[in-house]
Amino acid sequence: MSQSNPVYRAEVVGSFLRPEALKTARQQFKSGEIDAQQLRAVEDTEIRRVVEQQREAGLQVVTDGEFRRAWWHFDFFEGLQGVEGYDAEQGIQFNGVQTKARSIKVVNKLTFGDHPMIEHFRFLKSISGDAVAKMTIPSPSVMHFRYNRDAVKDVYPNLKDYFDDLAQVYRDAIKAFYDAGCRYLQLDDTVWAYLCSEDQKKQILARGDNPEDLAKTYARVLNKAIEGKPDDLIIGLHVCRGNFRSTWISEGGYEPVAEILFGTVNIDRFFLEYDNERSGGFEPLRFIKPGQQQAVLGLITTKTGSLELAKDVESRVKEATQYLDINQICLSPQCGFASTEEGNSLSEQQQWDKLKLVVDLAAKIW
């Protein structure tokens, strides 16, 4: 691997369980007991702590745990020009549970302006020491998929104009993060997993969209967004099946989208969930291009606290090498530990035990 695209065999996806001090501060802010500056002070303290814990666990790449966010995606989208958040009639339906009722709408032409997350990244970089500071934001596909045609038609009668602007917004976002010192940006994307789910595809068809056409459109938007990116900027794509209070949305392996996603999207690193039988087999990895592209296998679940057996994980990595060179494989938990502030059903100690397992196994396997 070249110096401009270093490999980190042990990875973390992004979010961490919110500490009690942070949960309390957010509630106090919401009720008016503390102001924004006081909340930020608590966030700063807890982010310093979680970065230090990641480094102590042996990770070379660290995130801010998404501690300044309530959601993995809405906080970023609501910071874009032309987008408004609002309280929806109902939340997003997961397997047996529903999220809080929140949504977004496009009210004007999309642009990337003075986004608060640029400053969030600067703080992370300032405290990351010799570790690599990784920023996580939602993928452009997510911006369209859940809100589709109806959410944008008043502003964008022609959908092609919408996708062109969306790609430009992400080009501008990528440049802004890069200029702030970011050299590792991860796009979190639930949509590609929906396009692998028979149930979700039925819903897509029922609303008048074609899953195959969507896949081609999203691939085009992603490639346009990252076209011409600096050589020393790593861009990852986390393909997620949904993560809310230890539940999920979609089921199915990556085969239905593997050829277009792995074969044509110019991402440096694919973060792939392989923690259970819903995830399918490793065969789709055969479409990942030989060379510098990496598949970060999420073989350790964040949905439960029970710790995987090292020998089982090693065995699965070996199985994956039937389809992809071992030098193009890395290891991580399958998702974040708290894609929303509510968090998954495990303890902080279990969270760190799982990360330690990732680090120890990576050191052993590679």
N, C-alpha and C positions, 0 to 999 in steps of 0.2 A: 504493500500500500504506500502511496505517496504521502509526503508530509502534509500536503494540502487536504488529504482525506484520511486522517488517522482513524484507526479502528479501536473501539472500546468494547471489549468482549463482555463485560458486565455492565448492563444498562438499567436505567430506571425510566418508567414511562412518563411520570410527571407529578401527579397529585399525591399528597399525603393526608392522613387523618388529621383533622383540625384539633389542636390541643384545646383543653377546656378554657384556658385563659383567653384564647382567641375567640372561641364561641361566645363566651361571656361578654367580651368587648363588643362583638358585633351586635349582640342583643341590646347592650347598653346604648350603642350608637343609634340603633333603630328606634329606641324609646326616648332618645334625646338626653340621656344621662351623661353622655360624653360627646365631644365634638370630633370632627374628622381628624384633627391633628392628634388627639389622644388615641383614637383608633389606630392611626398610622404608627404611632409609637409602639403599641402592642404588636402590630403586624411586623414591624421591623425587628423587634426582640425575638418573636417566634420564628421568623424567617432565618435570622442568624443562627438560632438553635438548630433548626432542621437542616440547614446547610452543613453545620458542624457535624451533626449526626450522620449525614450521608458520607461525609469525608472519613469519619471514624469507621464507618462500615466498609470502607475500602473502595468506594465508587470514585471513578475519575471524572464522571459527569454528574453535575448537581442541578436541581431545579429549586424554585422558591416554594415548592409544594402547592402552588396555586392558592396560597394563603390569603391573597387579597381579593379572591373571587368567591362568589356564591355558586356559580356554574362554570363548567369547563368551556362553554361556548358563548352564552348570552352576554357575559361581561365584555368580551372582545367585540362582538357584533354591535352592541349598543354604543361602543366608542367610535364607530365609523360615522362619517358624515352621510346624512341621508337615511339613517336607520333610527327607528324609535322602538324602545321596549314598552310593553304594556302587560297588564294582568289579564290573561286569557280566561275563557270560560271554563276550560279544563286543562289539566296537565298532560304530560306525555305518558302514554300507557306502556308500562313495562310488564314483565311476567308476574302478574298478581299484585302489582302496586303502581301507583300513579305519582308523578312528580307534582311539585307545586305548580299552580297555573300561571305560566309565564310564556310570553312569545315576543316576536319582533315583527315590525312591518317596515317596508321601504316607503318613505314619504317624499324622497327627493332623489336626484341623481347621486349615485354612490361615488364618494371620494375618500381618500385616506388623509386625515388632517393631523391635528395635535392630539395623538392618542395617548391616554394615560399609561398604557402598558409599556411604552418606550421607557418611561421613567422607572417603572417597576423592574424592567430588565437592567437598567443602569445600576440600580441598587443591588440586585443579585450579583452582577459582575463585580461590583466593588467589594463584596464580602466572600467571593468564591475562592480566593487564594490561588493555589496552583491547579485547582480543578477547573474543568470546562463548564461554563454557565450555559445551560440549555434553556431556551424559551419555548413554551408550548402555546399554540393558538389553534383554534378550529380551522379546518380546511375550507376552501371556498365552496366545495360541493355541498357542505352542510348548510351554507347560507341559502342555497336554492331548494334543496330536496324537500325539507319539511314544510316549507312555506310556498313552494312552487308558483304556478302561474298567477293565482288569484292575489297573492301578496305583493306582486310587482306590476300588474298590468296597467294601473293608473299612471305610473311613472314611466314604465317601459312597455308601450304597446307592442314593440318589436322585441322579442325575447333575445335575439342575437345581440342587440345593443346592451341589454342587461349583462349577458355573459362577457361581452367585451369590457364593460366597465368593471365587472367583478374581477376579471383577470388583472386589470390595471391597478385596482385597489390593492391587490395582493403583491403586485410588482413593487408598488410604492411602499407597502408595509415591509416587505423583505429588505428594501433599500434602507428604510428608516431604522430597522433593527440592526442591520449590518453597520450603518454609520454610528450607531450607539455602542458598537463593539461586539455585537452578537456574531458568533461563528458556528453556532449550532441551533437551528430552528426546527421545531417539530410541528407538523400539521396533524391534528387529530380528526379522524374521519370515520363516522359511523355509516356513511352512505354505501361504500363499497360492500360492506357486510350485508346491508339490506338487499343489495342487488344479487346476493348469493342465497337469499332466503325465499323459499317458495311462497310462504305466507305473505311476506312483504311484497313480492313481485305481483301477486294477485291484487293487492291493494293499490299498487302503482298503476296496473292496467285498468282497474276500476275507476280511477280518477282521470283516465284519458292519456296517460304517459306510457311510453314504451321503454322498458328497462334497458334494452340493448342500445337504444338511441341515447338514453341518459348516460350510460357508461362511456360512450364515445364523446359526448359533450363534456363530461367531467374530466376525462383524460385530456381533452384539448385545452380546457381552462387551466388545469394544473400545469401542463407543459408551457402554456403561454405565460403563466404567472412566474415560473421559475426560469424562463428562457434568459440566457445571458447572465445568470447569477455569478458572483465572484467564485473563483476556483477554491478559495479557502473557506467557503461557507458550506457546511453540511446541512442538507435539508432531509428530514425524515418524515415518513407518513405512517401514522399509527392507525391501523384498520381495526375498528372496535365494534363489537356486537352489542354495545349498550352496557352501561355500568351505573346503577343507581341502587343504593342500599342492598348490595350483593345480588341484585337481579339483572336481567338482560332483556333484550328485545328480539334479536334475530338469531336464527340457527342456520347451519349449513357451512360446508367447506368452501374454500376459495376458488374451486375449479371454474364456476360460471364466469368469473371475471379475470381469471389468472392471466390469460393470454394478452388481454388489453392492458390490465393494470401492471403486471410485472414485465410484460414484453414491450410496452410502449411509453409508460410514464417515467420521466427522467429523474426519479427520486434517488437519492444516495442510499437511503436506509429504509427498509420496510419493517415496521413493528407489527408482528402478526400474533394473534391470539391462538394458542394451542394448548389450552389448559384442561380441556375436557372433550367428550365425544361429539359435542355439538360443533366442534371446530373442524372436523374432517381430517383427512390424511395429509401427508407432506408432498404428495404428488404434484400439486400446483407449483411448488418451488422450482420445478424444471424450467419454468418460463423466465425465471430471473436471469438477467444477462450475465454471462461470465465476466469476471474482472473485478471492478471495485464496488459494485452494488452489494449491499449487505442485507441479509434477512435476520432480524433480531427476533428470536423465537421466544414468545411468552409462554413458557412451560410451567411457570409457578403462578398459581392463581392468587388474585387479590380478593376473591369473593368469600373465602372462608379462612379461618385462622389455622387450620390443621396444616402442619408442615410436610411438604413432599419429601419422599425418600430420595436421597442423592443418587442412588443407583438407578432408580426409575427415570430420573431426569437425564442422567448420562446415557441411558439406553435409548431414550427418545431422540437425543441429539445425534447419536450414532445412526438411528433410523433415518433421520432427515438427510444425512450425508449420502444416501442412495440417490438423492435428487439434486443436491447442491454441494459444492465444494466446502469442506470444513472451514476453509479460510474466509468464506463468505457468510459464515454463521456466527451470530452472537447470542447472548442470553439475557432475558429480563423477566420481570413479572408480566403477566398477561395484560394488565391495564394499570391505571392509577388506583390508589387506595381510596380515593374520595373524589370522584368526578364532579360531585356536587358537595356542598359544605356538610351535608348530612353524614356522608362517609359510609363505608361498607361495614359489614358485621364481623369485625375482628378487633383485637386490642392493638395498641401502639407497639407493645412488645412483640406480638406476633408479626406485625408489619416489619419490624427491624430484623426479626429472625429470618423472615423470607428474603429480605435483601442480602443478609449475610450469606444465606445459602447460594444466592445468585453469584455473589463475589467469589465465594470459596470454590464453587463448581467451575466457574470461568477460569480461575487460576489453575485448576486441576486438568481441565479438558484441553486448554490451549497452552 
